[in-house]
Structure formats: C-alpha cells, structure tokens
C-alpha cells in the first residue's frame, strides 16, 4: 500500500479537478469547499474539502472515500 504524502487543501483541490470534479455552487460554507462529479454508474459524488495548510492523512483518506478514488488513482493524478 502506497503511503500518502502530507498535502495542502490547494493540492487536493487541484487533484480533484484533474479527476473531473467541479465546484458545487452554493455548497461550500466557511472554511470548507464542496466539489461534485457523476461516477460511471451515474451516481453523483459530493466531496467536502476543508480549507487550510496541511490536511491530516485521515481526513485525506475520508476525502478519497467520498470521491471514490483509490490511493493509487489519486497519486497518479497528483
């Protein structure tokens, strides 16, 4: 299993955009931003990304789960 690096919210947002996510209008509140995309089965995936310098690895894993991305897919897009 590949170890995830420590990333900023900006790096995570850029990677999600490369994966096809777009910002959800009127969903981000305060210190969080929301992104969405439809997966191949047509299910809409909503991902919430907290804004800040370094995002803890546990939070990054939760974001990957919300996005439906594996660690390997995410690292390739990074």
N, C-alpha and C positions, 0 to 999 in steps of 0.2 A: 504494500500500500504506500502510495506516494505521500510524503509529508507536505502539508500546505504551508506556504510562506505567510509571514505577517504582512497584511495588506491594508492600505488606507481605503476609505469608502470610495474615494475617487477612482482608484484602480478597479475596485469591484464593479462600480457603475459602468466603466469603460468596457470591461469584460462582458457584462450582461448585455450591453448594447451590441457587441460583436456577436453574441448568441441570438440576437434578434429581438431582444426586449426593448420596449419603448416606454417612455414615462407616462404613467397613468394620470390623466388630468384630474385635478381636484381631489387627489387621494393622499398626497404627502402632507403631513401636518408637522409643524415644528421642526424637530431635529431628525425627521425620517422622510425618505422619498420612496415612492411606490413605482414599480415597473410591471408590465404585463406582456404576455405573448400567448398565442394559441399553440399548444403542442400538436404533434401529428394526429392525435385522436380527436382534435377539436376542443379539448378541454382548455379553458383559459387559466394560465398560471399567473398568480399575483405574487410579487416578491417585494418585501419591505426591506429597505437598506437604511440603517442608522447612519447619520452624518457624524463624522469625527475623524480623527487622525488615524489611529490604528484600531482595526476591528478584531476582537478576540477570535481565536480559531473556532471556538464553539459556536459563536454567532455566525461565522463564515460557513460552517457546516450546515447550520439551520437555513441559511440563505440558499445554499446549493440544493438542499432538500426541497425547499419551496420552488426553486427554479426547475427541478427535475434534471439537474446536471450531475454527472459523476465528477469525482475529483480529477480524473484524467481529462475529461472533456473541458473542464474549467481551466486546467493548467495549459492545455493546448491553445485555448482562446486567449489566455493571459499574455 
